[in-house]
Amino acid sequence: MTKQHKKLGTKIIILIGIFLILQTSYWFSITLKSPNSFSNKYLESFFNSTKSLELIQEQINLGPRIPGSNAIERTRHFIVNELQDWNIVFQNFSKGWGLQKDVPIVNLICQPPSFQQSEQIFLIMAHYDTRLWADNDPNYLKRKEPVLGANDGASGVAVSIELAKVLFKYHNLTNFYLVFFDAEDQGGINGWNWILGSRYFSSSDILTDINPSFAILLDMVGAKDASFFKEINSLNYAEDLVEFIWDTAHTIGYNNYFINKSGRSITDDHIPLLEKGIPAIDIIDDFDIRFTPWHTSFDNITFIDIQTLQAVGTTLENALVLLNNEHKNLIFLSSFHYSPSFEFFWVLSPGIFLKFYRCTRSKKNMKKSLGFYP
């Protein structure tokens, strides 16, 4: 090997070393710190679980909120009334349902007053419709009756509204949207699928224009003794965000609600956002085993517990304020994209060494192979 080849070989080794250092440093630079590292930074919570309970009752008083019904139209008025001075966009579309040709479906995208564009915009999401049929009811005579949806519907809306007010009023956060989805819970009824509202939202220019860094979905967050396992799709594609929120809950004493175990895969309103490459997580009770009133006539106010509402609200209040104060420029890439990790190097490195092998024959070929020449 000539002196020139030795020099170029040395340069290649240096380049590979730099590449390794950059990959390693990038990985660690975007890995989310545990909330335990923020000593004495937990907040006096302003989240009001009593107010959340009242908001649930107000929705229940409207009756079952079936897509296209008068009750769900009144629910939209209720949301608008609770978020006075907010900029609210009604995203309208329609779909045939059984014998009905055009059932109106309406998502609500709510922007706080004095909204400020930021590098990190986040979404707080919930569905506000309730299921047409109580098809899990133990009494088969009631399985074609509508679900009242105190937990499955009203609780997510209530916690989202109260949390948003707290973040805006007491913590001056304006870099987020509330998104309320219609037609989430009608899968398997008269030809409809699940999560119609969120699928429409995720395919629209509205989501593209917002370009959120991450999203948090609240679904069935009010039942007594709720168990929030780490939903598997959330873990697979937004692990850092999941772990940060669960660690926050454990640090402030809500480990009996936020269970440190993975749950199962759930088709919910976070899925369409994940499909668009947006880290999104689902905070949802273990409805199949533990919350037995799911999709029954028993999903009423008697199953709602103020302590569960407080656990969810306080955890998210702390987590979101910490994320904004400590990680203003953080985008949750480390768990969603595989590239910023050692896996990326080991996928790429065979190509690098192959180039090195091929270009040892001549100085000119080496330069061409490494892209030094056009």
C-alpha positions in Angstrom: 0.0 0.0 0.0 1.4 3.4 -0.9 1.8 6.4 1.4 -1.2 8.1 -0.2 -3.4 5.0 0.3 -2.3 4.9 4.0 -3.3 8.6 4.4 -6.7 8.0 2.8 -7.2 4.8 4.9 -6.5 6.8 8.0 -9.0 9.5 6.9 -11.7 6.8 6.4 -11.1 5.4 9.9 -11.4 8.9 11.3 -14.6 9.5 9.4 -16.0 6.2 10.8 -15.0 7.2 14.3 -16.7 10.6 13.9 -19.8 8.9 12.5 -20.0 6.6 15.6 -19.5 9.6 18.0 -22.2 11.6 16.3 -24.7 8.7 16.3 -24.0 8.0 20.0 -24.3 11.7 21.0 -27.4 12.2 18.9 -29.0 9.1 20.5 -28.3 10.4 24.0 -29.2 14.0 23.2 -32.8 13.1 22.3 -33.4 10.4 24.9 -35.9 11.8 27.4 -34.6 12.3 30.9 -36.5 10.5 33.7 -38.7 13.0 35.7 -36.8 11.7 38.8 -33.9 13.8 37.5 -35.9 17.0 38.0 -35.6 17.2 41.7 -38.1 19.4 43.6 -39.7 20.5 40.3 -43.1 18.9 40.8 -46.0 21.3 40.9 -48.8 22.2 43.2 -51.6 20.8 41.0 -54.4 23.1 39.9 -56.3 20.3 38.2 -59.8 20.2 39.7 -61.3 16.7 39.7 -64.5 18.0 41.1 -65.0 20.2 38.1 -64.1 17.2 35.8 -66.9 15.2 37.5 -69.3 18.0 36.9 -68.4 18.1 33.3 -69.0 14.4 33.0 -72.5 14.8 34.6 -73.3 17.6 32.2 -72.6 15.4 29.2 -74.6 12.5 30.7 -77.5 14.9 31.2 -77.6 15.3 27.4 -78.3 11.6 26.9 -76.4 9.2 24.6 -74.2 11.2 22.1 -74.8 9.2 18.9 -73.3 10.6 15.7 -76.0 12.6 13.9 -78.2 12.9 17.0 -79.5 16.1 18.7 -77.6 15.0 21.8 -74.3 15.1 20.1 -75.1 18.5 18.6 -75.8 19.8 22.1 -72.5 18.2 23.2 -70.7 20.4 20.7 -72.4 23.4 22.0 -71.4 22.3 25.5 -67.7 22.1 24.5 -67.8 25.5 22.8 -69.4 27.0 25.9 -66.7 25.5 28.1 -64.0 26.9 25.9 -65.1 30.4 25.5 -62.6 32.7 23.8 -60.9 29.7 22.2 -60.5 29.4 18.5 -62.6 26.3 17.5 -62.7 24.8 14.1 -65.5 22.5 13.2 -64.2 19.8 10.8 -67.3 18.5 9.0 -67.8 15.4 6.8 -70.6 12.9 6.4 -71.0 9.1 5.8 -73.9 6.8 5.1 -74.9 4.7 8.0 -77.4 1.9 7.6 -80.5 3.4 6.1 -79.3 6.9 6.6 -77.5 8.4 3.6 -75.5 11.3 5.1 -74.9 11.2 8.8 -73.0 14.4 9.8 -69.7 13.7 11.6 -67.9 16.7 13.2 -64.4 16.9 14.8 -63.6 19.9 17.0 -60.1 21.4 16.8 -59.7 23.9 19.6 -56.8 26.4 19.9 -56.3 28.3 23.1 -56.4 32.1 23.2 -53.0 33.8 22.5 -51.8 30.7 20.8 -48.1 30.8 20.1 -46.5 28.9 17.3 -43.7 26.8 18.7 -41.2 24.1 17.6 -43.1 21.7 19.9 -46.8 21.7 19.4 -48.8 18.9 21.1 -52.3 17.5 21.0 -54.6 16.5 23.8 -57.3 14.2 22.2 -60.6 12.5 23.2 -63.7 11.2 21.5 -67.0 12.6 22.4 -69.5 10.2 20.8 -71.0 7.2 22.6 -71.9 3.8 21.2 -75.3 3.2 19.5 -75.6 -0.3 20.9 -74.7 -1.7 24.3 -73.7 -5.0 22.7 -71.7 -6.2 25.7 -74.6 -5.9 28.1 -75.2 -9.1 30.1 -78.9 -8.6 29.4 -79.4 -9.5 25.8 -82.7 -7.5 25.7 -80.6 -4.3 26.3 -77.9 -4.9 23.7 -79.6 -2.7 21.1 -80.0 0.2 23.5 -77.5 3.1 23.3 -74.6 3.5 25.8 -74.7 6.5 28.1 -70.9 6.6 28.1 -69.9 8.2 31.4 -66.5 6.7 31.2 -66.3 5.7 27.5 -66.8 9.2 26.1 -67.5 11.8 28.8 -64.5 11.2 31.0 -61.9 11.8 28.3 -63.7 15.0 27.2 -64.0 16.2 30.8 -60.4 15.6 31.8 -59.2 17.1 28.5 -61.2 20.4 29.0 -60.2 20.8 32.7 -56.5 20.0 31.9 -56.4 22.4 29.0 -57.9 25.2 31.1 -55.3 24.6 33.8 -52.4 24.5 31.4 -53.5 27.8 29.8 -54.5 29.7 33.0 -51.9 28.6 35.5 -48.9 27.6 33.4 -49.2 29.9 30.5 -49.0 27.1 27.9 -50.5 28.0 24.6 -48.6 25.6 22.2 -51.2 22.9 22.1 -54.6 22.0 20.6 -57.6 20.1 22.0 -59.0 17.7 19.5 -62.4 16.0 20.0 -63.3 13.2 17.6 -66.7 12.2 16.5 -67.6 8.6 15.3 -64.9 6.8 17.2 -67.1 4.2 18.9 -69.4 2.8 16.2 -67.3 0.0 14.8 -69.3 -3.0 13.6 -72.7 -1.3 13.6 -74.5 -0.9 10.3 -71.3 -1.0 8.2 -69.3 1.6 10.1 -65.7 1.0 11.2 -64.0 2.3 14.3 -62.2 5.7 14.7 -63.8 7.4 11.7 -63.3 10.9 13.0 -59.6 10.5 13.8 -58.9 8.9 10.4 -60.5 11.8 8.6 -58.6 14.3 10.8 -55.3 12.5 10.2 -55.7 12.6 6.4 -56.6 16.3 6.4 -54.5 19.4 5.8 -55.4 20.6 9.3 -53.1 18.0 10.8 -50.4 18.8 8.3 -50.6 22.5 9.1 -50.5 21.9 12.9 -47.5 19.5 12.5 -47.6 18.3 16.1 -44.5 16.9 17.9 -46.6 14.4 19.9 -50.2 13.6 20.9 -51.9 12.2 24.0 -55.2 10.4 23.8 -57.5 10.1 26.8 -60.1 7.4 26.7 -62.0 5.9 29.6 -60.0 7.7 32.3 -62.6 8.1 35.1 -63.5 4.7 36.5 -62.9 3.6 40.1 -59.7 1.7 40.5 -58.7 2.2 36.9 -55.6 0.4 35.6 -53.7 2.2 32.9 -51.3 -0.3 31.3 -48.8 0.8 28.6 -50.8 0.3 25.4 -48.6 -1.7 23.1 -48.8 0.5 20.0 -47.9 3.5 22.1 -44.9 1.6 23.5 -43.7 0.5 20.1 -43.8 3.9 18.5 -43.6 6.5 21.3 -41.8 4.7 24.1 -40.0 7.7 25.5 -43.3 9.6 25.9 -45.0 6.6 27.5 -42.2 6.1 30.0 -41.9 9.8 30.9 -45.6 10.0 31.7 -45.7 6.7 33.6 -42.5 7.7 35.5 -44.2 11.0 36.4 -47.2 9.2 37.7 -45.0 6.9 39.8 -42.9 9.8 41.2 -45.9 11.7 42.4 -47.6 8.6 43.9 -50.0 7.3 41.3 -48.3 4.0 40.5 -51.5 2.2 41.5 -53.2 3.7 38.5 -50.4 3.9 35.9 -49.3 0.3 35.9 -45.7 -0.4 35.0 -46.5 -3.2 32.6 -47.3 -3.4 28.9 -50.9 -3.8 27.9 -52.4 -5.0 24.7 -52.8 -3.5 21.2 -55.9 -1.3 21.0 -57.5 0.2 18.0 -58.1 3.8 19.1 -57.8 7.4 17.9 -54.0 7.5 18.3 -53.5 4.9 15.6 -54.1 7.2 12.5 -51.6 9.7 13.9 -49.0 6.9 14.4 -49.6 5.9 10.8 -48.7 9.5 9.8 -45.4 9.3 11.8 -46.6 11.3 14.8 -45.7 9.9 18.2 -49.1 9.4 19.9 -50.0 7.5 23.0 -53.3 6.1 24.4 -54.1 6.4 28.1 -56.9 4.0 28.5 -58.4 1.8 31.2 -58.2 -2.0 30.9 -61.7 -2.1 29.6 -61.8 -5.8 28.5 -61.0 -7.3 31.9 -61.4 -4.7 34.6 -63.9 -2.1 33.4 -66.9 -4.5 33.0 -69.4 -1.7 32.1 -67.7 -1.1 28.8 -70.3 -1.0 26.0 -73.1 -1.9 28.4 -76.0 0.0 29.9 -74.1 0.3 33.1 -71.6 2.9 31.9 -73.0 5.6 34.1 -71.9 8.1 36.7 -71.9 5.5 39.5 -68.7 4.0 38.1 -66.8 7.3 38.0 -64.3 8.0 40.7 -63.0 11.5 41.6 -59.6 10.0 42.7 -59.0 8.5 39.2 -59.8 11.8 37.6 -57.4 13.5 39.9 -54.6 10.9 39.2 -54.9 11.4 35.4 -55.2 15.1 35.5 -52.4 15.8 38.0 -50.0 13.4 36.2 -50.6 15.0 32.8 -50.4 18.5 34.3 -47.0 17.8 35.8 -45.7 15.9 32.8 -46.7 18.5 30.2 -45.4 21.4 32.1 -42.1 19.6 32.7 -41.9 18.7 29.0 -42.4 22.3 28.0 -40.1 23.8 30.6 -37.3 21.3 30.4 -37.6 19.9 26.8 -38.9 22.8 24.7 -37.1 21.6 21.6 -37.6 17.9 22.2 -39.3 15.9 19.4 -39.9 12.3 20.4 -37.8 10.6 17.7 -35.7 8.3 19.7 -38.4 5.7 20.2 -40.4 6.3 17.0 -37.6 6.2 14.4 -35.0 3.5 14.5 -32.3 5.5 12.8 -30.9 7.5 15.7 -29.5 4.4 17.4 -26.7 1.9 17.1 -29.0 -0.2 14.8 -28.6 2.5 12.2 -24.8 2.3 12.3 -24.8 -1.5 12.0 -27.1 -1.3 9.0 -25.0 1.4 7.4 -21.6 0.1 8.4 -21.4 -2.8 5.9 -21.9 -0.3 3.1 -19.1 1.9 4.5 -16.7 -1.0 4.7 -17.7 -2.3 1.3 -16.8 1.1 -0.1 -13.5 1.0 1.7 -12.7 -2.4 0.3 -13.6 -1.5 -3.2 -11.7 1.8 -3.3 -8.4 0.5 -2.0 -7.4 -0.4 -5.6 -6.7 3.2 -6.6 -6.8 6.7 -5.1 -9.2 7.9 -7.8 -11.6 5.1 -7.3 -11.5 5.6 -3.6 -12.4 9.3 -3.9 -15.2 8.5 -6.4 -16.6 5.8 -4.1 -16.7 8.1 -1.1 -18.4 10.9 -3.1 -15.4 13.3 -3.1 -15.8 13.6 -6.9 -19.0 14.4 -8.8 
